[in-house]
Amino acid sequence: MMMNKIMMDCEKAHTVCDKSQYKEATVWEKIKLKFHLIFCKICKKYTANNTKLTKLIKSNSVFTPLPKDAKEKIKSNFKKELAKLND
């Protein structure tokens, strides 16, 4: 009976993995995920890749924010194009 409460399917494991990356997973979800990862190599690989991707994005070596003026130009162009569609 306890095994049913601990086991989760791979889809749920992926969801909990994603939630965990954003500090949104509960302690119980994390425990269940750890248990699932012991037995599932596919989800273990998914979790490892997800962790690498998060670290890479946070490292600023891949992601550099746009300067404020570039953002404003994009917003302005978007509004102009949207106005054309509404006319």
C-alpha positions in Angstrom: 0.0 0.0 0.0 2.8 2.4 0.8 4.4 1.8 -2.6 1.3 3.2 -4.4 1.7 6.5 -2.4 5.4 6.8 -3.3 5.4 5.7 -6.9 4.7 8.2 -9.7 4.6 7.9 -13.5 7.1 9.5 -15.7 4.9 12.3 -16.8 4.3 13.4 -13.2 8.1 13.0 -12.5 8.8 15.4 -15.4 6.3 17.9 -14.0 7.8 17.6 -10.5 11.3 18.0 -11.9 10.3 21.2 -13.6 8.5 22.5 -10.5 11.6 21.7 -8.4 13.8 23.7 -10.7 11.6 26.8 -9.9 11.4 26.0 -6.2 7.7 25.2 -6.5 7.7 21.4 -5.6 6.6 20.3 -2.2 8.9 18.2 0.0 6.7 15.2 -0.5 6.9 15.6 -4.3 10.7 15.9 -4.1 10.8 12.7 -2.1 8.6 10.8 -4.6 10.7 12.2 -7.4 14.0 11.0 -5.8 12.5 7.6 -5.4 11.3 7.5 -9.0 14.8 8.5 -10.2 16.3 5.5 -8.5 14.4 3.2 -10.9 13.9 5.3 -14.0 17.0 6.0 -16.1 15.0 8.1 -18.6 13.7 10.5 -16.0 17.1 10.6 -14.3 18.6 11.8 -17.6 15.7 14.3 -18.1 16.4 15.7 -14.6 20.1 15.9 -15.3 19.6 17.7 -18.6 17.0 20.1 -17.0 19.5 20.9 -14.2 22.3 21.6 -16.7 20.0 23.8 -18.8 18.9 25.8 -15.8 22.5 26.3 -14.6 23.6 27.3 -18.2 20.9 29.9 -18.4 21.6 31.3 -15.0 25.3 31.6 -15.8 24.8 34.4 -18.3 27.1 32.7 -20.8 24.1 31.9 -23.0 21.6 34.5 -22.1 22.3 38.2 -22.2 19.4 40.6 -21.7 18.6 43.1 -24.4 19.4 46.7 -23.7 16.5 48.8 -22.6 16.5 50.8 -25.9 16.3 47.6 -28.0 13.4 46.4 -25.9 11.6 49.7 -26.4 12.2 49.5 -30.2 10.7 46.0 -30.3 7.7 47.1 -28.3 7.2 50.1 -30.5 7.4 48.0 -33.7 5.1 45.4 -32.3 2.5 48.1 -31.4 2.7 49.6 -34.9 2.2 46.2 -36.5 -0.7 45.4 -34.2 -2.3 48.7 -35.0 -2.1 47.9 -38.7 -4.0 44.6 -38.1 -6.7 46.4 -36.1 -7.3 49.0 -38.8 
